[in-house]
């Protein structure tokens, strides 16, 4: 076993009950992945375009955007990074993160270049990467319940309130 294998152990398959994608359907998971890949391409092209300037803040924002693109490709589409040995290990770790952790990471990573240099290139280049974080954030909220279960909960709560009210009235009499 090499030293690289010791640092990045192979990800063991998780039991079905503890999957990070527990509340996500297959099509939503693919939507998030596709948004991540498109966001990576958007960041890469806009970052390259942003680096063609003499303003140092624009160059720094462009380099950061290209780093964002690399990270998005590494986490969402490791097959694009086949020449990197640790791509599958990083992707496995990223898949093990909860949806809200991915959302915070992707949104924070997309906001930083915009704060560094507020231009249309950085705004449009990071918009899809930010949207990927928003998609993961929405999946972290969970599924919406149906109206019948909400009505049932409301009815039970109403009955409990009436029982408490009648219990206090009987106790006073």
Beta strands, then each sheet from edge to edge (+ up, - down):
end
